Amino acid sequence: MTSATTPDAPSAPAESAPKTAAPELGEGERERLDLAIQELQVGAGTWSAFTLAQRVTLLRAVRTSVAAVAEDWANTASASKGLDERHPLRGEEWLSGPYSVLGALDAYLETLSRLAKGTNPLDGVKIDRAPGGRTRVHAFPLTGIDRFLLSGYTGEVWLEPGVTPNAARAAAGLAQRTPADSRGVGLVLGAGNITSIPVLDVMYELLAHNRTALLKVNPTQDALVPVYKRAFAPLIGAGLVRIVRGGPAVGEYLTGHADLAHVHITGSATTFDAIVWGPSKGPGAAATTRRRRENRPRLKKPITAELGGVSPIIVVPGKWTDADLTYHAEHVVTMRLQNSGHNCIAGQAVILSSDWDQADAFRAALRRAYASAPERPIWYPGAPSRMHLAADAYPDALVLGDRLLVEIDGDDDASALQNTEYFAPVLGVVSVPGTDQAFLDAAVAYANDELQGTLGANLLIDPATERQFGAGFERAITDLHYGSIAINGWTAFGFITPTLTWGAYPGSTIADVGSGIGVVHNALLLDRVERSVIRGPFRPLPRSLPGLNGGGRMTILPKPPWFVSARTGAAVSEGLTRYRIDGSVRGLVKTLLRALRA
């Protein structure tokens, strides 16, 4: 994901005291930022005095305010990305904006309500063992409506090896187990691509860590600031949240501010390194190199981060029907083209078996689906230049309007595709040899060893082949070292599912940050998380019906509304959000009827 501070260039923090700032930051601006931090310090005391019951009441007020701005939110976000009111993909801004936040608030409310009553957030939640003795929490679905609307989809949170079920229950709730323990004021450097991310990151600071939050909005989201302020009005009024705008100078001043206890960034590894170590170019580069060599970071406070990467889409060979080939070609295209590819979790590297007798048929279906997806603006700053980099690296790439398809053949050098998060509509296809379990193991090794990052991995496999693999399939999933894994789904499903977790696979450090450090979302407030695993239906309705699905999962969706090829995706996405708001059964029925025409 590109910079959380500016669209194009990373910024660095001030190494010295907070009153020393970049020259372009005026005294009035410093005073404004200092005042916001002072107010949040007072708010930290207020928050620590709130009982759990009072926090529940406050979160309900936030839910009301988010519901009130949902339509403005989606419309403003769509307009900022060049999607007019008739564009078939504007539903993305409903799902990735207010829908995601409303779902998260509902889940956090459930967790805090349980804690307020003296019960455990994991009471009634199935807990068992994943391979390697890991504790596995079956975190989705937990409500009847989710079981119905998203039938066929399930989600699990795997905890780190050594965490027992009893230990998981004892820790569930994180900082809400000790609400009076204030952890100061945190800085959130907001993402510039998905409008729910800044809001969700602020909520996680407040609830998982008992920190009030200063949100610095990415300049690409400036149009959303009035919406954010209305959505957060109850928290702003209580002194728990402040929202500021600004470019690199503001980011530099705030990351170096002595009164901020923690930094969380959604952005790029380049920006992260600039914050922690200093600039990699220009007059300060030599000092940055020296600090790295001496392991003497410029940033003197803890930092967590979500930084993206090159996400694999492993296509396991099997006996697929023509309808399967078409459906999953559209599935793969969605993983790349949603939000015009400006996603940290966009699928980028399709891994096929060179020995699959249907590989050519799938490639043909993929080309058709990629070419026929609706056109849309490439709106994120810097994306055109990254597309030029891809075109220069792969001059034989297929140019399909506003998008590139790179098919790596023979002796082609795949290193650019493997190591560059294009953050743009660039999709690559690579091949590894083998069939059956041998291919799956080779593909997992390729994803782990050759692709940059560990944020999310996707895997498509038909039910008969998965059964054939037996325990070998779960072993392969265990060996896939990513923070979010989607089987017959897209990891973005995990992003919008609040009871799952979002973040890189554990093990990164400030010296080698990879896809980031720590997790967010995590509405069950689980400790020591390793990964989340999503499992979805291989076939849609009606082919998901028993007797037609080959023993796979049943779903009521003929085509998920987030597919870029869903004809009614915009209306269904808006309808699902409105159902989140008002619970109208009549409205839901209308939405489901539209979904049947997708």
C-alpha positions in Angstrom: 0.0 0.0 0.0 1.3 3.4 -0.8 2.1 6.1 1.6 -0.2 6.9 4.5 1.3 10.4 4.7 1.2 11.7 1.2 0.1 10.0 -2.1 3.5 9.8 -3.6 6.4 10.6 -1.3 7.1 9.1 2.1 7.7 11.4 5.0 10.0 11.0 8.0 9.5 12.0 11.6 11.3 14.6 13.5 14.2 13.0 15.5 14.3 15.7 18.0 11.8 17.2 20.5 8.3 17.9 19.4 8.8 21.6 19.1 11.3 21.0 16.3 9.5 20.6 13.0 10.0 20.6 9.3 10.7 24.2 8.1 7.4 24.4 6.2 5.3 23.8 9.3 4.3 27.1 10.6 4.0 28.1 14.2 0.2 28.3 14.0 0.0 24.8 12.7 2.2 23.5 15.5 0.0 25.2 18.0 -3.1 23.6 16.4 -1.5 20.1 16.6 -0.2 20.6 20.1 -3.7 21.7 21.3 -5.3 18.6 19.7 -2.8 16.4 21.6 -3.4 18.2 24.9 -7.1 17.7 24.5 -6.6 14.0 23.9 -4.4 13.7 27.0 -7.3 15.0 29.0 -9.6 12.6 27.0 -7.4 9.7 28.0 -8.2 10.4 31.6 -11.9 10.6 30.7 -11.8 7.3 28.8 -10.1 5.5 31.7 -12.9 6.7 34.0 -15.6 5.3 31.8 -17.1 2.0 32.9 -17.6 -0.7 30.4 -21.4 0.0 30.4 -20.7 3.7 29.7 -18.4 2.7 26.8 -21.2 0.5 25.4 -23.5 3.5 25.5 -21.0 5.7 23.8 -20.4 3.1 21.0 -24.1 2.9 20.4 -24.1 6.7 19.9 -21.2 6.3 17.4 -23.2 3.6 15.5 -26.1 6.0 15.2 -23.9 8.8 13.9 -22.2 6.4 11.4 -25.6 5.3 10.2 -26.7 8.9 9.7 -23.8 9.7 7.4 -23.7 6.4 5.5 -25.2 7.7 2.3 -23.0 10.9 2.3 -20.0 8.7 3.1 -20.6 6.3 0.1 -21.4 9.1 -2.3 -18.4 11.3 -1.3 -16.1 8.3 -1.6 -17.5 7.4 -5.0 -17.1 10.9 -6.3 -13.5 11.2 -5.0 -12.7 8.1 -7.0 -14.4 9.3 -10.2 -17.4 6.9 -10.0 -20.6 8.7 -10.9 -24.0 7.8 -9.6 -24.6 5.4 -12.5 -21.3 3.5 -12.3 -21.8 -0.2 -11.7 -18.9 -0.4 -9.2 -20.0 2.4 -6.8 -21.3 -0.3 -4.5 -17.7 -0.9 -3.5 -17.8 2.3 -1.5 -20.8 1.2 0.5 -19.2 -2.2 1.4 -15.7 -0.9 2.1 -16.9 2.2 3.9 -20.0 2.4 6.1 -20.9 -1.3 5.9 -17.5 -2.3 7.3 -17.7 0.2 10.1 -21.2 -0.6 11.1 -20.4 -4.3 11.2 -17.3 -3.6 13.3 -19.3 -1.4 15.8 -21.9 -4.2 16.2 -19.2 -6.7 16.9 -17.3 -4.5 19.4 -20.6 -3.7 21.1 -21.2 -7.4 21.6 -17.7 -7.9 23.0 -18.0 -5.0 25.4 -21.5 -5.8 26.5 -20.4 -9.3 27.4 -17.4 -7.9 29.4 -19.7 -5.4 31.1 -22.0 -8.3 32.2 -19.0 -10.3 33.6 -19.1 -12.9 30.8 -16.3 -13.8 28.4 -16.3 -12.7 24.7 -15.6 -16.3 23.7 -18.6 -17.8 25.6 -20.6 -19.8 23.1 -17.8 -19.5 20.4 -16.5 -22.8 19.2 -12.8 -23.3 20.0 -10.8 -26.3 18.8 -7.3 -27.2 17.5 -5.7 -26.4 14.2 -2.7 -28.3 12.9 0.4 -28.0 15.0 -1.6 -27.9 18.2 -2.7 -24.3 17.5 -5.8 -23.0 19.2 -8.4 -22.1 16.6 -11.4 -19.8 17.3 -14.3 -20.2 14.9 -15.0 -16.4 14.7 -17.5 -16.2 11.8 -20.4 -16.5 11.5 -21.6 -15.7 15.0 -25.1 -14.4 14.2 -28.1 -15.9 12.5 -28.3 -13.2 9.9 -24.7 -13.7 8.9 -25.2 -17.5 8.7 -28.1 -16.8 6.3 -26.8 -13.9 4.1 -23.3 -15.2 3.9 -24.0 -18.9 4.0 -21.1 -21.0 2.8 -18.6 -18.6 4.3 -16.8 -19.3 7.6 -13.8 -17.7 9.3 -11.3 -18.9 11.9 -8.7 -17.1 13.9 -5.6 -19.2 14.6 -3.6 -18.3 17.6 0.2 -18.6 18.0 1.5 -22.1 18.8 1.6 -22.6 22.6 -1.6 -20.6 23.3 -4.1 -22.9 25.0 -7.9 -22.5 24.7 -8.0 -21.5 28.4 -5.3 -18.9 27.8 -7.2 -17.6 24.8 -10.4 -17.2 27.0 -8.4 -15.6 29.8 -6.9 -12.9 27.5 -10.0 -12.2 25.3 -10.9 -8.6 25.8 -7.4 -7.2 25.8 -7.3 -3.7 27.3 -11.1 -3.7 28.0 -10.3 -6.2 30.8 -8.6 -3.3 32.6 -10.5 -0.2 31.4 -9.0 2.1 34.0 -5.5 1.5 32.7 -4.9 4.4 30.3 -2.2 4.0 27.7 -2.0 7.6 26.6 -2.6 9.0 23.2 -1.9 7.2 19.9 -1.3 8.6 16.4 -3.1 6.9 13.5 -1.7 7.7 10.1 -4.7 6.9 8.0 -4.8 5.0 4.7 -5.5 6.8 1.5 -7.3 4.1 -0.5 -10.2 2.5 1.5 -12.3 4.9 3.5 -13.2 2.6 6.4 -9.5 1.9 7.3 -8.8 5.2 9.2 -12.0 4.8 11.2 -11.4 1.1 12.0 -7.8 1.8 13.1 -8.9 4.6 15.4 -11.5 2.2 17.0 -8.8 -0.4 17.5 -6.6 2.1 19.3 -9.4 3.0 21.6 -10.7 -0.5 22.3 -7.7 -2.9 22.0 -5.2 -0.5 23.6 -7.1 2.0 25.7 -5.5 4.9 23.8 -7.3 8.0 22.7 -6.4 8.7 19.1 -5.2 11.5 16.9 -6.1 10.6 13.3 -4.0 12.2 10.6 -6.0 11.8 7.4 -4.2 11.0 4.1 -4.6 13.9 1.7 -6.4 11.6 -0.8 -9.2 11.3 1.8 -9.6 15.1 2.6 -13.1 15.1 1.1 -14.1 12.5 3.7 -13.0 14.6 6.7 -16.4 16.3 7.2 -18.0 12.8 7.1 -15.5 11.4 9.5 -16.1 14.2 11.9 -19.8 13.6 11.8 -19.4 9.9 12.2 -17.0 10.3 15.2 -19.0 13.2 16.7 -19.7 11.3 20.0 -16.0 10.4 20.4 -14.9 13.9 19.4 -17.3 15.5 21.9 -15.9 13.3 24.7 -12.4 14.3 23.9 -11.4 10.8 22.7 -10.6 11.5 19.1 -9.2 14.4 17.1 -8.9 14.5 13.3 -6.2 16.6 11.5 -5.2 17.0 7.9 -1.8 17.8 6.4 1.1 16.6 4.3 4.6 15.4 5.1 5.5 18.2 7.5 2.5 17.4 9.7 3.4 13.7 9.6 7.0 14.4 10.5 6.0 16.6 13.4 3.5 14.2 14.9 5.6 11.0 14.7 8.3 12.8 16.6 6.0 14.3 19.2 7.0 13.4 22.7 3.4 13.4 24.0 2.2 10.7 21.6 2.7 7.2 23.0 2.3 5.1 19.9 2.2 5.2 16.1 0.0 3.1 13.8 0.4 3.4 10.1 -1.4 1.9 7.1 0.9 2.6 4.2 4.1 1.4 2.5 7.3 -0.1 3.8 9.1 2.9 2.4 7.1 5.3 4.5 7.5 3.0 7.6 11.2 3.0 7.2 11.3 6.7 6.8 9.4 7.1 10.0 11.5 4.6 12.0 15.0 5.2 10.5 14.9 8.4 8.4 15.0 9.3 4.8 16.6 6.9 2.3 17.5 9.7 -0.2 18.8 13.2 0.0 20.9 14.9 2.7 19.8 12.6 5.5 20.4 9.3 3.8 23.9 8.8 5.2 22.6 9.3 8.8 19.8 6.8 8.1 22.3 4.2 6.9 24.4 4.8 10.0 21.4 4.4 12.3 20.4 1.2 10.6 23.9 -0.2 11.0 24.0 0.7 14.7 20.4 -0.4 15.2 19.5 3.0 16.6 16.1 3.9 15.3 15.0 7.5 14.9 11.5 6.8 16.3 11.6 6.4 20.0 8.1 4.9 20.6 6.3 1.7 19.6 4.9 1.4 16.1 2.5 -1.0 14.5 1.8 -1.2 10.8 -0.2 -2.7 7.9 1.9 -2.4 4.7 0.6 -4.7 2.0 2.6 -6.9 -0.3 2.3 -9.1 -3.4 -0.7 -11.3 -2.8 -0.8 -14.8 -4.4 -3.8 -16.5 -5.9 -3.1 -20.2 -6.0 -5.3 -22.1 -8.4 -5.2 -25.8 -7.5 -5.7 -28.1 -10.6 -8.8 -30.2 -10.6 -11.7 -31.2 -12.9 -13.5 -27.9 -13.4 -16.6 -27.3 -15.5 -16.8 -24.4 -18.0 -18.9 -22.6 -15.5 -16.3 -23.1 -12.8 -13.6 -21.7 -15.1 -15.7 -18.6 -15.9 -16.8 -18.0 -12.3 -13.3 -18.2 -10.8 -11.8 -16.2 -13.7 -14.2 -13.4 -12.6 -13.3 -14.1 -9.0 -9.6 -13.6 -9.7 -10.3 -10.4 -11.7 -12.2 -9.0 -8.8 -9.3 -9.7 -6.5 -7.2 -7.5 -8.8 -9.5 -4.8 -10.1 -11.7 -3.9 -7.1 -10.9 -0.3 -6.3 -8.9 -0.2 -9.5 -6.3 -2.4 -7.9 -5.5 0.3 -5.3 -5.6 -2.2 -2.4 -3.0 -3.6 -0.2 -4.7 -7.0 -0.5 -5.3 -7.0 -4.2 -4.4 -10.3 -5.8 -1.4 -9.8 -8.0 0.3 -13.2 -8.8 -1.9 -16.0 -10.1 0.0 -19.3 -9.6 -1.1 -22.1 -12.0 0.1 -25.6 -12.5 2.0 -26.0 -15.8 0.8 -29.6 -15.8 -2.9 -28.8 -15.4 -4.7 -30.0 -18.5 -7.2 -27.0 -18.1 -4.6 -24.3 -17.6 -5.0 -23.0 -21.1 -8.7 -22.9 -20.7 -8.4 -21.0 -17.5 -6.0 -18.5 -19.0 -8.4 -17.9 -21.8 -11.3 -17.4 -19.4 -9.1 -15.0 -17.3 -8.3 -12.9 -20.4 -11.9 -12.6 -21.2 -13.0 -11.7 -17.7 -10.1 -9.2 -17.3 -10.9 -7.5 -20.6 -14.7 -7.3 -20.0 -14.7 -5.9 -16.4 -16.2 -2.4 -16.2 -13.7 0.4 -16.9 -13.0 2.9 -14.2 -10.6 5.7 -13.4 -7.1 4.8 -12.1 -7.3 7.4 -9.4 -4.6 6.8 -6.8 -1.6 9.1 -7.2 1.5 7.3 -8.5 -0.4 4.4 -10.0 0.2 5.4 -13.6 3.9 5.5 -13.1 3.9 2.1 -11.5 1.9 0.7 -14.4 4.6 2.2 -16.7 7.2 0.3 -14.6 5.3 -2.9 -15.2 5.0 -2.2 -18.9 8.7 -1.5 -19.1 9.6 -4.7 -17.2 7.2 -6.8 -19.4 6.9 -5.2 -22.9 4.9 -8.3 -24.1 2.2 -7.8 -21.5 -1.4 -7.8 -22.7 -2.8 -4.2 -22.6 -6.5 -4.3 -22.1 -7.7 -0.8 -22.0 -6.8 0.6 -18.5 -5.2 -2.6 -17.3 -2.2 -4.9 -17.9 -2.1 -8.7 -17.9 1.4 -10.1 -17.5 1.8 -13.8 -18.4 5.2 -15.1 -17.4 6.4 -17.7 -19.9 9.6 -19.8 -20.2 12.7 -17.8 -19.3 10.8 -14.6 -18.5 12.2 -12.9 -15.4 9.4 -12.8 -12.8 11.3 -10.8 -10.2 9.6 -7.5 -10.9 6.2 -9.1 -10.5 7.3 -10.9 -7.4 8.7 -8.0 -5.6 6.8 -4.9 -6.7 3.4 -4.2 -5.1 2.0 -2.3 -8.2 -1.1 -1.0 -6.3 -2.6 -0.6 -9.8 -4.5 -2.8 -12.3 -1.5 -5.1 -13.1 -2.2 -8.8 -12.9 0.5 -11.5 -13.3 0.3 -15.2 -14.1 3.1 -17.6 -13.3 3.4 -21.4 -13.5 5.0 -24.0 -11.3 5.1 -27.7 -12.2 3.2 -30.6 -10.6 -0.3 -31.8 -9.9 -2.2 -32.9 -6.8 -0.4 -32.4 -3.5 2.9 -31.9 -5.2 1.6 -28.8 -6.9 0.0 -27.4 -3.8 3.2 -27.8 -1.8 5.2 -26.2 -4.6 2.8 -23.3 -4.9 2.9 -22.7 -1.1 6.7 -22.7 -1.2 6.6 -20.2 -4.2 4.2 -17.9 -2.3 6.3 -18.0 0.8 9.8 -17.7 -0.8 9.3 -15.7 -4.0 6.6 -13.1 -3.3 7.1 -10.0 -1.3 5.1 -9.7 1.9 2.9 -11.9 4.1 -0.4 -10.0 4.4 -2.8 -12.2 2.5 -3.0 -15.3 0.2 -5.9 -16.7 -1.8 -6.4 -20.3 -2.9 -9.0 -21.8 -5.2 -9.8 -25.5 -5.0 -12.7 -27.7 -6.0 -14.4 -29.8 -3.3 -13.4 -33.2 -4.8 -9.7 -32.3 -5.0 -9.7 -30.9 -1.4 -11.2 -34.1 -0.1 -8.7 -36.1 -2.1 -5.8 -34.2 -0.3 -7.2 -35.1 3.1 -4.9 -33.9 6.0 -2.3 -32.8 3.4 -4.5 -29.8 2.5 -4.7 -28.5 6.1 -0.9 -29.1 6.4 -0.3 -27.0 3.3 -2.6 -24.2 4.7 -0.5 -24.3 7.9 2.7 -23.9 5.9 1.3 -20.9 4.0 2.8 -18.0 6.1 0.3 -15.2 5.6 -1.8 -13.2 8.1 -5.0 -13.8 6.2 -5.8 -16.8 4.0 -8.9 -17.2 1.9 -9.9 -20.6 0.5 -12.4 -20.2 -2.3 -12.8 -16.6 -1.3 -10.9 -13.3 -1.4 -9.0 -12.1 1.7 -10.9 -8.8 1.5 -13.8 -10.8 2.9 -11.6 -11.2 6.0 -11.0 -7.4 6.0 -14.7 -6.6 6.2 -15.4 -9.4 8.8 -14.8 -7.6 12.1 -14.4 -10.7 14.2 -11.5 -11.9 12.1 -8.1 -10.2 12.3 -6.2 -8.2 9.8 -2.4 -7.9 9.6 0.8 -9.5 8.5 2.0 -13.0 9.5 3.9 -12.6 12.8 7.7 -12.3 12.7 8.4 -8.9 11.2 10.6 -6.3 13.0 11.3 -2.7 12.6 14.5 -3.7 10.8 12.7 -5.9 8.3 9.1 -4.8 8.4 7.7 -6.8 5.4 3.9 -6.5 5.4 3.8 -5.0 8.9 3.6 -5.5 12.6 0.5 -6.3 14.7 -3.2 -6.7 13.8 -6.3 -4.6 13.8 -10.1 -5.2 13.6 -10.1 -8.3 15.8 -13.5 -7.5 17.4 -13.3 -10.5 19.8 -10.1 -8.7 21.1 -8.0 -11.9 21.0 -4.4 -11.9 22.1 -1.4 -13.6 20.3 -3.0 -14.0 16.9 -1.1 -15.8 14.1 -3.6 -15.6 11.2 -7.2 -15.7 10.1 -8.5 -18.3 7.6 -11.6 -17.7 5.5 -13.4 -20.6 3.7 -16.0 -20.0 1.1 -18.1 -21.9 -1.4 -16.5 -23.1 -4.6 -19.7 -22.8 -6.6 -22.4 -20.1 -6.5 -26.2 -20.6 -6.4 -27.8 -22.6 -8.1 -24.7 -24.8 -8.6 -24.0 -24.7 -4.9 -27.2 -26.7 -4.2 -26.8 -30.2 -2.8 -26.4 -32.7 -5.6 -24.9 -30.0 -7.9 -21.9 -28.7 -5.9 -19.8 -31.9 -5.7 -20.0 -32.0 -1.9 -19.0 -28.3 -1.5 -20.5 -25.5 0.5 -24.0 -24.2 0.0 -24.5 -20.5 -0.5 -27.6 -18.4 -1.4 -25.5 -16.0 -3.5 -25.6 -16.5 -7.3 -22.7 -14.0 -7.5 -21.3 -12.1 -4.6 -22.0 -8.4 -4.8 -18.3 -7.5 -4.5 -17.5 -9.2 -7.8 -16.7 -6.6 -10.4 -18.9 -8.6 -12.8 -22.0 -8.5 -10.6 -24.6 -6.7 -12.6 -26.6 -5.6 -9.5 -23.6 -5.2 -7.2 -24.1 -1.5 -6.6 -27.7 -1.8 -5.5 -27.1 -5.0 -3.4 -24.2 -3.4 -1.6 -26.2 -0.3 -0.8 -29.1 -2.5 0.3 -27.0 -4.6 2.6 -25.6 -1.5 4.2 -29.1 -0.1 4.7 -30.2 -3.4 6.3 -27.3 -3.0 8.7 -28.6 0.4 9.6 -32.3 -0.2 10.0 -32.9 -4.0 10.1 -35.8 -3.6 7.6 -36.9 -7.1 6.5 -38.8 -5.6 3.6 -35.7 -3.8 2.4 -33.7 -7.0 2.8 -36.1 -9.0 0.7 -35.8 -6.4 -2.1 -32.0 -6.6 -1.8 -32.0 -10.3 -2.0 -34.2 -10.3 -5.1 -31.7 -7.9 -6.7 -28.9 -10.2 -5.7 -30.6 -13.1 -7.6 -30.2 -10.9 -10.8 -26.4 -10.4 -10.3 
